[in-house]
Amino acid sequence: LPHNMESATPIQQPLISVVIPVYNVQNYVRKCIESVIRQTYTRLEILVVDDGSTDDSGRICDEMAAAETRIQVFHTPNGGLSAARNVGIDHATGEYIAFVDSDDWIEPDMYDFLYRQIVNYDADISVCSHYIDKGGKICCKRQVNYPILCNRDEAMEMLMTDKILHNYAWDKLYRRSLFDGLHYPVGILYEDIAFTYKVMYRTQRVLVYALPKYHYTVRPGSIVSARYTVNRNYSYFNAEYQLMTFMAEHGYRNGARHLVRRGIHTLKRLILSDASDDMLREILQRLQPYHCIGIKQIGLANVWRRWMMEHHLAVYKRLYVLSKKLLGKAPKNNG
């Protein structure tokens, strides 16, 4: 693969539409928008969607738009993250589109970096890595110091393994045409998992260069702050189920294996969050069509767990909760 890192210098840079959904982030949104304004890639339209904020976020957005002609602000009734992103998609006019969450921020050269990779490799999507900012500490999620060029099928396989290529909306620059006729699903959690694969499946080439350019902020009260809750874990399984069944139905041989592995993992989390037996059995029933997935694909331990939950659910629950208590790994609350 070529390693040309020189800036692409077309006669005129194409327009990039940057969509920023905003909801009750008055302490973060200014830094977020400023980081987009200060991009070294300057030909941007910045589409800020105030999703019915009840704090000072909307006023801050309007104030910044008054001082920066590239910003457009849309005030909408609260509909959630997906609905706000969809407003931005519908108003985007750029050849490329990107997303930034309003409590996060980006490095000054993020879009210059991502655009250069699209030009250098004739890619449909360019992907970087990210930092995690938590409590004043910053760490890099993952870094790979060389570009990885994938065809569509390779990218889809990488999306399933969720190691270098992830379902996040915000670590990518996309050709906007990939979104024609597509919208984020409204009213669900883990909407990225239930959506990104649809965009990825339309690509011919995806360039992954996992250098960190995005800062993901972990804050109290954020949308992903709760881990062991029934609703979040069940929603996670539903999103994964959509992704993996699509993969399996479209001939990706690892789709069924990943679905069963993640299904079993979700069942364990739901047991710790005190989910009902009916919910656990419903998930087990949805995994039944993939019962041919055995020891070779998911390992002996997962085959045993699946069998125990199918045939001796009450016993397995007691054993699993007891083992976590003995190891000191049981959740502090069930939520």
Short mmCIF file of the C-alpha atoms (twelve columns), coordinates in Angstrom:
data_MODEL
# 
_entry.id   MODEL 
# 
loop_
_atom_site.group_PDB 
_atom_site.id 
_atom_site.type_symbol 
_atom_site.label_atom_id 
_atom_site.label_alt_id 
_atom_site.label_comp_id 
_atom_site.label_asym_id 
_atom_site.label_seq_id 
_atom_site.Cartn_x 
_atom_site.Cartn_y 
_atom_site.Cartn_z 
_atom_site.pdbx_PDB_model_num 
ATOM 1   C CA . LEU A 1   0.000   0.000   0.000  1 
ATOM 2   C CA . PRO A 2   1.255   3.525   -0.689 1 
ATOM 3   C CA . HIS A 3   2.246   5.625   2.285  1 
ATOM 4   C CA . ASN A 4   1.797   9.054   0.722  1 
ATOM 5   C CA . MET A 5   0.916   11.362  3.593  1 
ATOM 6   C CA . GLU A 6   1.228   14.606  1.608  1 
ATOM 7   C CA . SER A 7   -1.892  16.763  1.568  1 
ATOM 8   C CA . ALA A 8   -4.154  16.247  -1.412 1 
ATOM 9   C CA . THR A 9   -4.416  19.543  -3.306 1 
ATOM 10  C CA . PRO A 10  -7.399  19.471  -5.652 1 
ATOM 11  C CA . ILE A 11  -8.326  22.660  -7.515 1 
ATOM 12  C CA . GLN A 12  -11.183 23.127  -5.055 1 
ATOM 13  C CA . GLN A 13  -11.754 21.092  -1.945 1 
ATOM 14  C CA . PRO A 14  -15.122 19.331  -1.906 1 
ATOM 15  C CA . LEU A 15  -17.598 20.367  0.755  1 
ATOM 16  C CA . ILE A 16  -17.793 18.262  3.910  1 
ATOM 17  C CA . SER A 17  -21.033 18.351  5.904  1 
ATOM 18  C CA . VAL A 18  -20.390 17.919  9.636  1 
ATOM 19  C CA . VAL A 19  -23.489 16.931  11.620 1 
ATOM 20  C CA . ILE A 20  -23.491 17.738  15.359 1 
ATOM 21  C CA . PRO A 21  -26.544 16.575  17.365 1 
ATOM 22  C CA . VAL A 22  -26.913 18.596  20.569 1 
ATOM 23  C CA . TYR A 23  -28.900 17.814  23.707 1 
ATOM 24  C CA . ASN A 24  -28.315 19.363  27.142 1 
ATOM 25  C CA . VAL A 25  -24.526 19.679  26.888 1 
ATOM 26  C CA . GLN A 26  -24.056 23.344  27.751 1 
ATOM 27  C CA . ASN A 27  -20.700 22.618  29.424 1 
ATOM 28  C CA . TYR A 28  -19.300 20.792  26.401 1 
ATOM 29  C CA . VAL A 29  -20.891 22.048  23.191 1 
ATOM 30  C CA . ARG A 30  -18.774 25.175  22.757 1 
ATOM 31  C CA . LYS A 31  -15.522 23.197  22.833 1 
ATOM 32  C CA . CYS A 32  -17.019 20.667  20.429 1 
ATOM 33  C CA . ILE A 33  -18.100 23.214  17.825 1 
ATOM 34  C CA . GLU A 34  -14.891 25.224  18.171 1 
ATOM 35  C CA . SER A 35  -12.859 22.109  17.401 1 
ATOM 36  C CA . VAL A 36  -14.777 21.758  14.123 1 
ATOM 37  C CA . ILE A 37  -14.466 25.460  13.258 1 
ATOM 38  C CA . ARG A 38  -10.679 25.227  13.718 1 
ATOM 39  C CA . GLN A 39  -10.175 22.360  11.297 1 
ATOM 40  C CA . THR A 40  -7.275  22.728  8.867  1 
ATOM 41  C CA . TYR A 41  -9.723  21.469  6.237  1 
ATOM 42  C CA . THR A 42  -11.791 24.623  5.926  1 
ATOM 43  C CA . ARG A 43  -14.502 23.890  3.352  1 
ATOM 44  C CA . LEU A 44  -17.128 22.717  5.801  1 
ATOM 45  C CA . GLU A 45  -20.817 23.206  6.424  1 
ATOM 46  C CA . ILE A 46  -21.462 22.659  10.115 1 
ATOM 47  C CA . LEU A 47  -25.005 21.414  10.739 1 
ATOM 48  C CA . VAL A 48  -25.861 21.771  14.427 1 
ATOM 49  C CA . VAL A 49  -29.139 20.123  15.456 1 
ATOM 50  C CA . ASP A 50  -30.449 21.275  18.839 1 
ATOM 51  C CA . ASP A 51  -32.589 18.294  19.830 1 
ATOM 52  C CA . GLY A 52  -34.976 20.122  22.146 1 
ATOM 53  C CA . SER A 53  -32.365 21.044  24.763 1 
ATOM 54  C CA . THR A 54  -33.752 22.378  28.042 1 
ATOM 55  C CA . ASP A 55  -30.496 23.925  29.211 1 
ATOM 56  C CA . ASP A 56  -28.423 26.711  27.626 1 
ATOM 57  C CA . SER A 57  -27.139 24.569  24.734 1 
ATOM 58  C CA . GLY A 58  -29.441 26.040  22.092 1 
ATOM 59  C CA . ARG A 59  -28.495 29.614  22.938 1 
ATOM 60  C CA . ILE A 60  -24.786 28.772  22.774 1 
ATOM 61  C CA . CYS A 61  -25.268 27.189  19.339 1 
ATOM 62  C CA . ASP A 62  -27.107 30.269  18.046 1 
ATOM 63  C CA . GLU A 63  -24.425 32.552  19.460 1 
ATOM 64  C CA . MET A 64  -21.680 30.600  17.704 1 
ATOM 65  C CA . ALA A 65  -23.632 30.525  14.439 1 
ATOM 66  C CA . ALA A 66  -23.932 34.317  14.528 1 
ATOM 67  C CA . ALA A 67  -20.136 34.553  14.556 1 
ATOM 68  C CA . GLU A 68  -19.400 31.766  12.036 1 
ATOM 69  C CA . THR A 69  -21.096 31.699  8.616  1 
ATOM 70  C CA . ARG A 70  -20.397 28.007  8.085  1 
ATOM 71  C CA . ILE A 71  -22.711 27.026  10.952 1 
ATOM 72  C CA . GLN A 72  -26.418 26.321  10.497 1 
ATOM 73  C CA . VAL A 73  -28.511 25.614  13.592 1 
ATOM 74  C CA . PHE A 74  -31.737 23.609  13.523 1 
ATOM 75  C CA . HIS A 75  -33.968 23.626  16.607 1 
ATOM 76  C CA . THR A 76  -36.196 20.545  16.772 1 
ATOM 77  C CA . PRO A 77  -38.429 18.872  19.364 1 
ATOM 78  C CA . ASN A 78  -36.578 16.241  21.356 1 
ATOM 79  C CA . GLY A 79  -36.472 13.046  19.334 1 
ATOM 80  C CA . GLY A 80  -33.200 11.464  20.383 1 
ATOM 81  C CA . LEU A 81  -29.758 11.111  18.861 1 
ATOM 82  C CA . SER A 82  -30.883 9.261   15.734 1 
ATOM 83  C CA . ALA A 83  -33.618 11.754  14.922 1 
ATOM 84  C CA . ALA A 84  -31.167 14.641  15.285 1 
ATOM 85  C CA . ARG A 85  -28.613 12.949  13.036 1 
ATOM 86  C CA . ASN A 86  -31.324 12.351  10.458 1 
ATOM 87  C CA . VAL A 87  -32.148 16.069  10.396 1 
ATOM 88  C CA . GLY A 88  -28.503 16.747  9.648  1 
ATOM 89  C CA . ILE A 89  -28.388 14.088  6.924  1 
ATOM 90  C CA . ASP A 90  -31.477 15.548  5.262  1 
ATOM 91  C CA . HIS A 91  -29.950 19.051  5.169  1 
ATOM 92  C CA . ALA A 92  -26.424 18.018  4.181  1 
ATOM 93  C CA . THR A 93  -25.248 19.250  0.776  1 
ATOM 94  C CA . GLY A 94  -21.576 18.227  0.916  1 
ATOM 95  C CA . GLU A 95  -19.956 15.561  -1.197 1 
ATOM 96  C CA . TYR A 96  -18.835 14.020  2.097  1 
ATOM 97  C CA . ILE A 97  -20.478 13.756  5.498  1 
ATOM 98  C CA . ALA A 98  -19.195 13.294  9.042  1 
ATOM 99  C CA . PHE A 99  -20.627 13.235  12.565 1 
ATOM 100 C CA . VAL A 100 -19.415 14.622  15.888 1 
ATOM 101 C CA . ASP A 101 -21.219 14.061  19.191 1 
ATOM 102 C CA . SER A 102 -21.669 17.338  21.044 1 
ATOM 103 C CA . ASP A 103 -19.841 16.329  24.233 1 
ATOM 104 C CA . ASP A 104 -16.767 15.266  22.234 1 
ATOM 105 C CA . TRP A 105 -14.140 17.178  20.265 1 
ATOM 106 C CA . ILE A 106 -11.722 16.528  17.405 1 
ATOM 107 C CA . GLU A 107 -8.081  17.149  16.556 1 
ATOM 108 C CA . PRO A 108 -7.482  20.156  14.217 1 
ATOM 109 C CA . ASP A 109 -6.371  17.957  11.298 1 
ATOM 110 C CA . MET A 110 -8.995  15.210  11.580 1 
ATOM 111 C CA . TYR A 111 -10.912 15.937  8.379  1 
ATOM 112 C CA . ASP A 112 -7.796  16.861  6.431  1 
ATOM 113 C CA . PHE A 113 -6.333  13.505  7.490  1 
ATOM 114 C CA . LEU A 114 -9.466  11.524  6.627  1 
ATOM 115 C CA . TYR A 115 -9.986  13.291  3.296  1 
ATOM 116 C CA . ARG A 116 -6.373  12.680  2.256  1 
ATOM 117 C CA . GLN A 117 -6.881  8.951   2.760  1 
ATOM 118 C CA . ILE A 118 -10.034 8.972   0.633  1 
ATOM 119 C CA . VAL A 119 -8.136  10.712  -2.181 1 
ATOM 120 C CA . ASN A 120 -4.965  8.622   -1.861 1 
ATOM 121 C CA . TYR A 121 -6.811  5.298   -1.879 1 
ATOM 122 C CA . ASP A 122 -9.986  6.161   -3.809 1 
ATOM 123 C CA . ALA A 123 -12.016 5.037   -0.805 1 
ATOM 124 C CA . ASP A 124 -15.688 5.525   -0.004 1 
ATOM 125 C CA . ILE A 125 -15.128 5.718   3.761  1 
ATOM 126 C CA . SER A 126 -12.043 6.783   5.681  1 
ATOM 127 C CA . VAL A 127 -11.674 5.716   9.317  1 
ATOM 128 C CA . CYS A 128 -9.413  6.913   12.133 1 
ATOM 129 C CA . SER A 129 -9.066  5.947   15.799 1 
ATOM 130 C CA . HIS A 130 -9.949  7.895   18.944 1 
ATOM 131 C CA . TYR A 131 -8.873  8.936   22.402 1 
ATOM 132 C CA . ILE A 132 -11.010 8.320   25.483 1 
ATOM 133 C CA . ASP A 133 -11.184 11.345  27.788 1 
ATOM 134 C CA . LYS A 134 -12.365 10.322  31.250 1 
ATOM 135 C CA . GLY A 135 -12.022 12.305  34.450 1 
ATOM 136 C CA . GLY A 136 -9.113  14.332  33.122 1 
ATOM 137 C CA . LYS A 137 -7.241  11.250  31.926 1 
ATOM 138 C CA . ILE A 138 -6.746  10.584  28.214 1 
ATOM 139 C CA . CYS A 139 -5.897  7.231   26.704 1 
ATOM 140 C CA . CYS A 140 -5.791  5.987   23.130 1 
ATOM 141 C CA . LYS A 141 -8.376  3.345   22.316 1 
ATOM 142 C CA . ARG A 142 -6.340  1.715   19.563 1 
ATOM 143 C CA . GLN A 143 -3.554  2.844   17.255 1 
ATOM 144 C CA . VAL A 144 -2.267  1.220   14.073 1 
ATOM 145 C CA . ASN A 145 0.534   3.116   12.355 1 
ATOM 146 C CA . TYR A 146 -0.173  2.003   8.810  1 
ATOM 147 C CA . PRO A 147 -3.165  2.193   6.460  1 
ATOM 148 C CA . ILE A 148 -5.392  -0.825  5.849  1 
ATOM 149 C CA . LEU A 149 -7.304  -0.802  2.559  1 
ATOM 150 C CA . CYS A 150 -10.335 -3.105  2.541  1 
ATOM 151 C CA . ASN A 151 -12.842 -4.127  -0.066 1 
ATOM 152 C CA . ARG A 152 -16.464 -4.268  1.006  1 
ATOM 153 C CA . ASP A 153 -16.407 -7.870  2.220  1 
ATOM 154 C CA . GLU A 154 -13.206 -7.372  4.202  1 
ATOM 155 C CA . ALA A 155 -14.663 -4.262  5.809  1 
ATOM 156 C CA . MET A 156 -17.854 -6.101  6.750  1 
ATOM 157 C CA . GLU A 157 -15.846 -8.911  8.359  1 
ATOM 158 C CA . MET A 158 -13.791 -6.345  10.297 1 
ATOM 159 C CA . LEU A 159 -16.984 -4.635  11.442 1 
ATOM 160 C CA . MET A 160 -18.143 -7.911  12.980 1 
ATOM 161 C CA . THR A 161 -14.945 -8.488  14.949 1 
ATOM 162 C CA . ASP A 162 -15.179 -4.914  16.334 1 
ATOM 163 C CA . LYS A 163 -11.440 -4.564  16.994 1 
ATOM 164 C CA . ILE A 164 -9.995  -2.105  14.476 1 
ATOM 165 C CA . LEU A 165 -13.135 -1.130  12.550 1 
ATOM 166 C CA . HIS A 166 -16.063 -0.188  14.783 1 
ATOM 167 C CA . ASN A 167 -19.706 0.750   14.344 1 
ATOM 168 C CA . TYR A 168 -19.229 4.299   15.634 1 
ATOM 169 C CA . ALA A 169 -20.683 7.049   13.462 1 
ATOM 170 C CA . TRP A 170 -18.109 9.664   14.484 1 
ATOM 171 C CA . ASP A 171 -14.674 8.213   13.620 1 
ATOM 172 C CA . LYS A 172 -15.337 8.233   9.875  1 
ATOM 173 C CA . LEU A 173 -15.634 10.421  6.797  1 
ATOM 174 C CA . TYR A 174 -18.182 9.079   4.290  1 
ATOM 175 C CA . ARG A 175 -19.195 9.778   0.738  1 
ATOM 176 C CA . ARG A 176 -22.606 11.309  1.350  1 
ATOM 177 C CA . SER A 177 -24.160 9.283   -1.497 1 
ATOM 178 C CA . LEU A 178 -23.803 6.190   0.706  1 
ATOM 179 C CA . PHE A 179 -26.640 7.582   2.850  1 
ATOM 180 C CA . ASP A 180 -29.142 7.965   -0.020 1 
ATOM 181 C CA . GLY A 181 -32.448 6.561   1.242  1 
ATOM 182 C CA . LEU A 182 -30.984 5.614   4.643  1 
ATOM 183 C CA . HIS A 183 -31.713 7.062   8.088  1 
ATOM 184 C CA . TYR A 184 -30.645 6.148   11.593 1 
ATOM 185 C CA . PRO A 185 -33.306 4.076   13.398 1 
ATOM 186 C CA . VAL A 186 -35.227 6.286   15.826 1 
ATOM 187 C CA . GLY A 187 -36.198 5.292   19.353 1 
ATOM 188 C CA . ILE A 188 -33.622 2.558   19.974 1 
ATOM 189 C CA . LEU A 189 -30.333 2.318   21.826 1 
ATOM 190 C CA . TYR A 190 -27.088 1.300   20.083 1 
ATOM 191 C CA . GLU A 191 -28.340 2.821   16.861 1 
ATOM 192 C CA . ASP A 192 -24.817 2.801   15.383 1 
ATOM 193 C CA . ILE A 193 -24.666 -1.004  15.554 1 
ATOM 194 C CA . ALA A 194 -28.076 -1.302  13.910 1 
ATOM 195 C CA . PHE A 195 -27.157 1.113   11.110 1 
ATOM 196 C CA . THR A 196 -23.472 1.375   10.165 1 
ATOM 197 C CA . TYR A 197 -23.408 -1.985  8.394  1 
ATOM 198 C CA . LYS A 198 -26.050 -0.736  5.936  1 
ATOM 199 C CA . VAL A 199 -23.741 2.084   4.862  1 
ATOM 200 C CA . MET A 200 -20.668 -0.156  4.862  1 
ATOM 201 C CA . TYR A 201 -22.389 -2.701  2.600  1 
ATOM 202 C CA . ARG A 202 -22.688 -0.026  -0.118 1 
ATOM 203 C CA . THR A 203 -18.951 0.620   -0.294 1 
ATOM 204 C CA . GLN A 204 -16.303 -0.628  -2.678 1 
ATOM 205 C CA . ARG A 205 -13.236 0.405   -0.667 1 
ATOM 206 C CA . VAL A 206 -12.778 1.393   2.972  1 
ATOM 207 C CA . LEU A 207 -9.522  2.861   4.279  1 
ATOM 208 C CA . VAL A 208 -8.753  2.290   7.970  1 
ATOM 209 C CA . TYR A 209 -5.832  4.291   9.332  1 
ATOM 210 C CA . ALA A 210 -6.193  3.947   13.085 1 
ATOM 211 C CA . LEU A 211 -4.368  7.049   14.248 1 
ATOM 212 C CA . PRO A 212 -6.335  8.836   17.014 1 
ATOM 213 C CA . LYS A 213 -7.991  12.042  15.813 1 
ATOM 214 C CA . TYR A 214 -11.281 12.038  17.779 1 
ATOM 215 C CA . HIS A 215 -11.734 12.663  21.519 1 
ATOM 216 C CA . TYR A 216 -14.560 10.624  23.034 1 
ATOM 217 C CA . THR A 217 -15.636 12.093  26.370 1 
ATOM 218 C CA . VAL A 218 -16.956 9.846   29.126 1 
ATOM 219 C CA . ARG A 219 -19.075 12.057  31.368 1 
ATOM 220 C CA . PRO A 220 -21.573 11.501  34.212 1 
ATOM 221 C CA . GLY A 221 -25.093 11.117  32.860 1 
ATOM 222 C CA . SER A 222 -23.999 10.378  29.296 1 
ATOM 223 C CA . ILE A 223 -25.998 8.082   27.057 1 
ATOM 224 C CA . VAL A 224 -23.630 5.151   27.710 1 
ATOM 225 C CA . SER A 225 -22.965 5.653   31.427 1 
ATOM 226 C CA . ALA A 226 -24.986 2.624   32.592 1 
ATOM 227 C CA . ARG A 227 -23.588 -0.821  31.873 1 
ATOM 228 C CA . TYR A 228 -25.516 -3.480  33.775 1 
ATOM 229 C CA . THR A 229 -29.144 -2.601  33.104 1 
ATOM 230 C CA . VAL A 230 -31.816 -4.818  31.628 1 
ATOM 231 C CA . ASN A 231 -32.903 -2.307  28.991 1 
ATOM 232 C CA . ARG A 232 -29.388 -1.470  27.792 1 
ATOM 233 C CA . ASN A 233 -28.248 -5.070  27.566 1 
ATOM 234 C CA . TYR A 234 -31.427 -6.223  25.834 1 
ATOM 235 C CA . SER A 235 -31.170 -3.300  23.399 1 
ATOM 236 C CA . TYR A 236 -27.528 -4.185  22.732 1 
ATOM 237 C CA . PHE A 237 -28.532 -7.727  21.816 1 
ATOM 238 C CA . ASN A 238 -31.292 -6.486  19.514 1 
ATOM 239 C CA . ALA A 239 -28.849 -4.229  17.645 1 
ATOM 240 C CA . GLU A 240 -26.245 -6.996  17.394 1 
ATOM 241 C CA . TYR A 241 -28.962 -9.396  16.251 1 
ATOM 242 C CA . GLN A 242 -29.843 -7.098  13.340 1 
ATOM 243 C CA . LEU A 243 -26.180 -6.770  12.349 1 
ATOM 244 C CA . MET A 244 -25.218 -10.426 12.643 1 
ATOM 245 C CA . THR A 245 -28.349 -11.865 11.028 1 
ATOM 246 C CA . PHE A 246 -27.769 -9.511  8.086  1 
ATOM 247 C CA . MET A 247 -24.202 -10.825 7.849  1 
ATOM 248 C CA . ALA A 248 -25.297 -14.454 8.045  1 
ATOM 249 C CA . GLU A 249 -28.075 -13.958 5.486  1 
ATOM 250 C CA . HIS A 250 -25.652 -12.267 3.067  1 
ATOM 251 C CA . GLY A 251 -23.123 -15.066 3.128  1 
ATOM 252 C CA . TYR A 252 -20.615 -13.797 5.698  1 
ATOM 253 C CA . ARG A 253 -19.551 -17.039 7.346  1 
ATOM 254 C CA . ASN A 254 -18.572 -15.470 10.686 1 
ATOM 255 C CA . GLY A 255 -21.898 -13.719 11.238 1 
ATOM 256 C CA . ALA A 256 -23.575 -16.651 12.979 1 
ATOM 257 C CA . ARG A 257 -20.526 -17.351 15.150 1 
ATOM 258 C CA . HIS A 258 -20.321 -13.751 16.376 1 
ATOM 259 C CA . LEU A 259 -24.085 -13.634 16.975 1 
ATOM 260 C CA . VAL A 260 -24.012 -16.713 19.216 1 
ATOM 261 C CA . ARG A 261 -20.919 -15.566 21.127 1 
ATOM 262 C CA . ARG A 262 -22.346 -12.112 21.772 1 
ATOM 263 C CA . GLY A 263 -25.762 -13.546 22.544 1 
ATOM 264 C CA . ILE A 264 -24.281 -15.714 25.292 1 
ATOM 265 C CA . HIS A 265 -22.286 -12.746 26.608 1 
ATOM 266 C CA . THR A 266 -25.458 -10.637 26.714 1 
ATOM 267 C CA . LEU A 267 -27.356 -13.406 28.514 1 
ATOM 268 C CA . LYS A 268 -24.707 -13.418 31.247 1 
ATOM 269 C CA . ARG A 269 -25.019 -9.651  31.658 1 
ATOM 270 C CA . LEU A 270 -28.800 -9.896  31.791 1 
ATOM 271 C CA . ILE A 271 -28.568 -12.522 34.519 1 
ATOM 272 C CA . LEU A 272 -26.454 -10.117 36.577 1 
ATOM 273 C CA . SER A 273 -28.997 -7.350  35.979 1 
ATOM 274 C CA . ASP A 274 -31.811 -9.613  37.203 1 
ATOM 275 C CA . ALA A 275 -33.662 -9.905  33.883 1 
ATOM 276 C CA . SER A 276 -36.773 -12.051 33.771 1 
ATOM 277 C CA . ASP A 277 -36.599 -15.701 32.728 1 
ATOM 278 C CA . ASP A 278 -38.992 -14.905 29.884 1 
ATOM 279 C CA . MET A 279 -36.500 -12.410 28.417 1 
ATOM 280 C CA . LEU A 280 -33.615 -14.861 28.749 1 
ATOM 281 C CA . ARG A 281 -35.596 -17.647 27.078 1 
ATOM 282 C CA . GLU A 282 -36.706 -15.313 24.295 1 
ATOM 283 C CA . ILE A 283 -33.066 -14.596 23.440 1 
ATOM 284 C CA . LEU A 284 -32.180 -18.276 23.621 1 
ATOM 285 C CA . GLN A 285 -35.048 -18.991 21.233 1 
ATOM 286 C CA . ARG A 286 -33.708 -16.434 18.749 1 
ATOM 287 C CA . LEU A 287 -30.328 -18.176 18.846 1 
ATOM 288 C CA . GLN A 288 -31.892 -21.566 18.069 1 
ATOM 289 C CA . PRO A 289 -31.487 -21.297 14.254 1 
ATOM 290 C CA . TYR A 290 -27.729 -21.126 14.844 1 
ATOM 291 C CA . HIS A 291 -27.488 -24.234 17.017 1 
ATOM 292 C CA . CYS A 292 -25.129 -25.756 14.469 1 
ATOM 293 C CA . ILE A 293 -22.482 -23.350 15.774 1 
ATOM 294 C CA . GLY A 294 -20.475 -25.588 18.084 1 
ATOM 295 C CA . ILE A 295 -17.210 -26.041 19.942 1 
ATOM 296 C CA . LYS A 296 -15.007 -25.283 16.942 1 
ATOM 297 C CA . GLN A 297 -16.610 -21.848 16.448 1 
ATOM 298 C CA . ILE A 298 -17.420 -20.686 19.989 1 
ATOM 299 C CA . GLY A 299 -15.415 -22.941 22.292 1 
ATOM 300 C CA . LEU A 300 -16.342 -25.584 24.839 1 
ATOM 301 C CA . ALA A 301 -17.156 -23.104 27.623 1 
ATOM 302 C CA . ASN A 302 -19.750 -21.262 25.531 1 
ATOM 303 C CA . VAL A 303 -21.305 -24.519 24.311 1 
ATOM 304 C CA . TRP A 304 -21.677 -25.584 27.963 1 
ATOM 305 C CA . ARG A 305 -23.133 -22.207 28.964 1 
ATOM 306 C CA . ARG A 306 -25.662 -22.336 26.144 1 
ATOM 307 C CA . TRP A 307 -26.709 -25.910 27.040 1 
ATOM 308 C CA . MET A 308 -27.038 -25.081 30.728 1 
ATOM 309 C CA . MET A 309 -29.160 -22.001 30.035 1 
ATOM 310 C CA . GLU A 310 -31.385 -23.926 27.634 1 
ATOM 311 C CA . HIS A 311 -31.925 -26.927 29.928 1 
ATOM 312 C CA . HIS A 312 -31.163 -25.794 33.491 1 
ATOM 313 C CA . LEU A 313 -31.630 -22.033 33.513 1 
ATOM 314 C CA . ALA A 314 -32.362 -21.667 37.236 1 
ATOM 315 C CA . VAL A 315 -29.295 -23.707 38.192 1 
ATOM 316 C CA . TYR A 316 -27.021 -21.788 35.822 1 
ATOM 317 C CA . LYS A 317 -28.264 -18.438 37.129 1 
ATOM 318 C CA . ARG A 318 -27.494 -19.407 40.725 1 
ATOM 319 C CA . LEU A 319 -24.048 -20.736 39.827 1 
ATOM 320 C CA . TYR A 320 -23.145 -17.721 37.702 1 
ATOM 321 C CA . VAL A 321 -24.265 -15.099 40.233 1 
ATOM 322 C CA . LEU A 322 -22.480 -16.987 43.035 1 
ATOM 323 C CA . SER A 323 -19.246 -17.174 41.012 1 
ATOM 324 C CA . LYS A 324 -19.338 -13.423 40.358 1 
ATOM 325 C CA . LYS A 325 -19.948 -12.661 44.032 1 
ATOM 326 C CA . LEU A 326 -17.028 -14.863 45.052 1 
ATOM 327 C CA . LEU A 327 -14.807 -13.067 42.536 1 
ATOM 328 C CA . GLY A 328 -16.124 -9.666  43.591 1 
ATOM 329 C CA . LYS A 329 -17.326 -8.893  40.057 1 
ATOM 330 C CA . ALA A 330 -21.068 -8.685  40.583 1 
ATOM 331 C CA . PRO A 331 -22.605 -5.295  39.620 1 
ATOM 332 C CA . LYS A 332 -23.255 -2.840  42.441 1 
ATOM 333 C CA . ASN A 333 -26.822 -2.214  41.277 1 
ATOM 334 C CA . ASN A 334 -29.246 -3.751  38.854 1 
ATOM 335 C CA . GLY A 335 -30.890 -0.646  37.395 1 
# 
